[in-house]
Amino acid sequence: MKPPVRTTLVFGLISALAAMPAVGWLAGPIGGSTAFKLIVWLDLLFYALLLTRWGGRHPAAVLFPMVLLLGAALWPGVYTGFFFLSVGVLAWIRSGICFGSTPLRSIAAETICLAGGIGLVALFKPSSAMVWAICIWLFFLIQCLYFFIVPAAKRSKKQEPDADPFEQACRDAHRILAE
């Protein structure tokens, strides 16, 4: 199993399990719907940071999309728009910022993954915290397909760890003697 797939599965499970108590904890001071939107935003923030690490990008690259999404999370009365914006921000970060090397494959992968994730959430019609937790985990489960559709970037020679200095010196000496 590829590391991004495994980590996405584990991250989705942790997010789902942490969402229920976190929303309950925040619901008192700020309200249930705002608390849930902030928890979804926090999940996407951590996932975006994982994506930047896997994509070899600087974490500041996701600052603008995440601040935009935070504004939508804090905006009162915006519920459906927030969820569609969060899905759009996830696609923007994953295919536009982190893994934008294969545009056609990325578009196909985002369409399949996001439509599948939204479809599963809509199928369950979440109305309680337990069903929302299941939907969060299923959404991340579908998101794992992205890493099967879009291949990970190959490591170049420059990214490989440096060889032992002694071994490098031996190879250089053999090359000089062979000339």
The 8 nearest C-alpha neighbors of each residue, nearest first, counted from 0:
[[1, 2, 5, 4, 3, 6, 147, 146],
 [0, 2, 4, 3, 5, 146, 6, 147],
 [1, 3, 5, 4, 6, 0, 7, 53],
 [4, 2, 6, 5, 1, 7, 146, 53],
 [5, 3, 7, 143, 1, 2, 6, 8],
 [4, 6, 2, 8, 7, 3, 9, 1],
 [5, 7, 9, 3, 8, 4, 10, 2],
 [8, 6, 10, 4, 5, 9, 3, 11],
 [9, 7, 5, 11, 6, 10, 140, 4],
 [8, 10, 6, 12, 11, 7, 13, 5],
 [9, 11, 7, 13, 12, 8, 6, 14],
 [12, 10, 136, 14, 139, 8, 9, 13],
 [11, 13, 15, 9, 136, 14, 10, 16],
 [14, 12, 10, 16, 15, 11, 17, 9],
 [15, 13, 11, 17, 12, 16, 18, 10],
 [16, 14, 132, 12, 18, 136, 135, 13],
 [15, 17, 13, 14, 18, 12, 19, 132],
 [16, 18, 14, 15, 19, 20, 13, 21],
 [19, 17, 21, 15, 16, 20, 14, 22],
 [18, 20, 22, 21, 128, 17, 23, 16],
 [21, 19, 23, 22, 18, 17, 24, 16],
 [22, 20, 24, 18, 23, 19, 17, 25],
 [21, 23, 25, 24, 34, 19, 20, 35],
 [24, 22, 20, 26, 21, 25, 19, 27],
 [23, 25, 21, 22, 26, 20, 27, 28],
 [26, 24, 22, 34, 23, 27, 28, 21],
 [27, 25, 31, 30, 23, 34, 29, 22],
 [26, 28, 25, 30, 29, 24, 23, 31],
 [27, 29, 26, 25, 30, 24, 34, 31],
 [30, 28, 26, 27, 25, 34, 33, 31],
 [31, 29, 26, 33, 27, 32, 34, 28],
 [30, 32, 26, 34, 33, 35, 22, 29],
 [31, 33, 35, 34, 30, 36, 26, 78],
 [34, 32, 36, 35, 31, 30, 37, 29],
 [35, 33, 31, 37, 32, 22, 25, 26],
 [34, 36, 38, 32, 33, 37, 22, 31],
 [37, 35, 33, 39, 72, 38, 34, 40],
 [38, 36, 40, 34, 35, 39, 72, 41],
 [37, 39, 41, 35, 40, 36, 42, 34],
 [40, 38, 42, 36, 37, 41, 35, 43],
 [41, 39, 37, 43, 38, 42, 44, 36],
 [40, 42, 44, 38, 43, 39, 37, 45],
 [43, 41, 39, 45, 44, 40, 38, 46],
 [42, 44, 46, 40, 41, 45, 47, 39],
 [45, 43, 41, 47, 42, 46, 40, 48],
 [44, 46, 48, 42, 47, 43, 41, 49],
 [45, 47, 43, 49, 48, 44, 42, 50],
 [48, 46, 50, 44, 49, 45, 43, 51],
 [47, 49, 45, 51, 46, 50, 58, 44],
 [48, 50, 46, 52, 47, 51, 53, 45],
 [51, 49, 47, 53, 52, 48, 54, 46],
 [52, 50, 56, 54, 48, 53, 49, 97],
 [51, 53, 49, 55, 50, 54, 56, 48],
 [54, 52, 50, 51, 55, 49, 3, 97],
 [55, 53, 97, 51, 52, 56, 98, 50],
 [54, 56, 52, 53, 51, 57, 97, 50],
 [57, 55, 51, 54, 52, 58, 97, 60],
 [56, 58, 59, 60, 51, 55, 52, 61],
 [59, 57, 60, 51, 48, 61, 56, 62],
 [58, 60, 62, 61, 57, 63, 56, 51],
 [61, 59, 58, 62, 57, 56, 96, 63],
 [62, 60, 59, 64, 63, 58, 65, 92],
 [61, 63, 59, 65, 60, 64, 66, 58],
 [62, 64, 66, 65, 61, 67, 60, 59],
 [65, 63, 67, 66, 61, 62, 88, 68],
 [64, 66, 68, 67, 62, 63, 69, 61],
 [67, 65, 69, 63, 68, 64, 62, 70],
 [68, 66, 64, 70, 65, 69, 63, 71],
 [67, 69, 65, 71, 70, 66, 72, 64],
 [70, 68, 72, 66, 71, 67, 65, 73],
 [71, 69, 67, 73, 68, 72, 74, 66],
 [70, 72, 68, 74, 69, 73, 81, 67],
 [73, 71, 69, 36, 70, 74, 37, 68],
 [72, 74, 70, 71, 75, 69, 33, 37],
 [73, 75, 71, 72, 70, 77, 76, 33],
 [76, 74, 77, 73, 33, 72, 71, 78],
 [75, 77, 78, 74, 32, 73, 33, 79],
 [78, 76, 75, 80, 81, 74, 79, 71],
 [79, 77, 81, 80, 76, 82, 32, 36],
 [78, 80, 82, 81, 77, 83, 84, 76],
 [79, 81, 83, 78, 82, 77, 84, 71],
 [82, 80, 84, 78, 79, 83, 71, 85],
 [81, 83, 85, 79, 84, 80, 86, 78],
 [82, 84, 86, 80, 85, 81, 87, 79],
 [83, 85, 87, 81, 82, 86, 80, 88],
 [86, 84, 88, 82, 87, 83, 81, 89],
 [87, 85, 89, 83, 84, 88, 82, 90],
 [86, 88, 84, 90, 85, 89, 91, 83],
 [87, 89, 91, 85, 90, 86, 84, 92],
 [90, 88, 86, 92, 87, 91, 93, 85],
 [89, 91, 87, 93, 88, 92, 94, 109],
 [92, 90, 95, 88, 89, 94, 93, 87],
 [91, 93, 96, 89, 95, 90, 94, 88],
 [92, 94, 97, 90, 91, 98, 95, 89],
 [95, 93, 98, 99, 91, 90, 105, 92],
 [96, 94, 91, 99, 92, 93, 97, 98],
 [95, 97, 92, 94, 93, 98, 99, 91],
 [96, 98, 54, 93, 51, 94, 99, 92],
 [99, 97, 94, 100, 93, 54, 96, 95],
 [98, 100, 94, 95, 101, 102, 97, 96],
 [99, 101, 98, 102, 152, 105, 94, 97],
 [102, 100, 104, 99, 103, 105, 149, 98],
 [101, 103, 105, 104, 99, 106, 100, 94],
 [104, 102, 106, 105, 101, 107, 108, 100],
 [103, 105, 107, 106, 102, 101, 108, 149],
 [104, 106, 102, 108, 103, 107, 94, 109],
 [105, 107, 109, 103, 104, 108, 110, 102],
 [108, 106, 104, 110, 105, 109, 111, 103],
 [107, 109, 105, 111, 145, 110, 106, 148],
 [110, 108, 112, 106, 111, 107, 113, 105],
 [111, 109, 107, 108, 113, 112, 114, 106],
 [110, 112, 108, 114, 109, 113, 115, 107],
 [113, 111, 109, 115, 142, 114, 110, 141],
 [112, 114, 116, 115, 110, 109, 111, 117],
 [115, 113, 117, 111, 116, 112, 110, 118],
 [114, 116, 118, 112, 113, 117, 111, 119],
 [117, 115, 138, 113, 119, 118, 114, 141],
 [116, 118, 120, 114, 119, 115, 113, 121],
 [117, 119, 115, 121, 116, 120, 114, 122],
 [120, 118, 122, 116, 121, 117, 115, 123],
 [119, 121, 117, 134, 123, 122, 118, 116],
 [122, 120, 118, 124, 119, 123, 117, 125],
 [123, 121, 119, 120, 124, 118, 117, 125],
 [122, 124, 120, 121, 125, 119, 134, 130],
 [125, 123, 121, 122, 120, 126, 130, 131],
 [126, 124, 130, 131, 123, 127, 120, 134],
 [125, 127, 124, 130, 128, 131, 129, 123],
 [128, 126, 130, 129, 125, 131, 132, 124],
 [127, 129, 131, 130, 19, 132, 126, 125],
 [130, 128, 132, 131, 127, 133, 19, 125],
 [129, 131, 133, 125, 132, 127, 128, 134],
 [132, 130, 134, 128, 125, 129, 133, 135],
 [133, 131, 15, 129, 135, 130, 134, 128],
 [132, 134, 130, 136, 131, 135, 137, 129],
 [133, 135, 131, 137, 120, 132, 136, 138],
 [136, 134, 138, 132, 15, 133, 137, 131],
 [135, 137, 11, 133, 139, 12, 138, 15],
 [138, 136, 140, 134, 139, 135, 133, 141],
 [139, 137, 116, 135, 141, 140, 136, 134],
 [140, 138, 142, 11, 136, 141, 137, 135],
 [139, 141, 137, 138, 142, 143, 8, 136],
 [140, 142, 138, 143, 139, 116, 144, 112],
 [141, 143, 139, 144, 112, 140, 145, 138],
 [144, 142, 4, 145, 141, 140, 146, 7],
 [145, 143, 147, 142, 146, 141, 148, 112],
 [144, 146, 148, 143, 108, 147, 142, 149],
 [147, 145, 149, 144, 148, 143, 150, 4],
 [146, 148, 144, 145, 149, 150, 143, 4],
 [149, 147, 145, 146, 108, 150, 144, 104],
 [150, 148, 146, 147, 145, 104, 105, 151],
 [151, 149, 148, 146, 152, 147, 153, 145],
 [150, 152, 153, 149, 146, 98, 54, 53],
 [153, 151, 150, 154, 54, 98, 100, 155],
 [154, 152, 155, 151, 150, 158, 156, 159],
 [155, 153, 158, 152, 156, 159, 157, 151],
 [154, 156, 158, 157, 153, 159, 152, 160],
 [155, 157, 159, 158, 154, 160, 161, 153],
 [156, 158, 155, 159, 154, 160, 161, 153],
 [159, 157, 155, 156, 154, 160, 161, 153],
 [160, 158, 156, 157, 161, 155, 154, 162],
 [159, 161, 158, 162, 157, 156, 163, 155],
 [162, 160, 159, 163, 164, 158, 157, 167],
 [163, 161, 164, 160, 167, 166, 165, 159],
 [162, 164, 166, 165, 167, 161, 168, 160],
 [165, 163, 167, 166, 168, 162, 161, 169],
 [164, 166, 168, 167, 163, 169, 162, 170],
 [167, 165, 169, 163, 168, 164, 170, 162],
 [166, 168, 164, 170, 165, 169, 171, 163],
 [167, 169, 171, 165, 166, 170, 172, 164],
 [170, 168, 166, 172, 167, 171, 173, 165],
 [171, 169, 173, 167, 172, 168, 174, 166],
 [170, 172, 168, 174, 169, 173, 175, 167],
 [171, 173, 169, 175, 174, 170, 168, 176],
 [174, 172, 176, 170, 175, 171, 177, 169],
 [173, 175, 171, 177, 172, 176, 170, 178],
 [176, 174, 172, 178, 177, 173, 171, 170],
 [177, 175, 173, 178, 174, 172, 171, 170],
 [176, 178, 174, 175, 173, 172, 171, 170],
 [177, 175, 176, 174, 173, 172, 171, 170]]
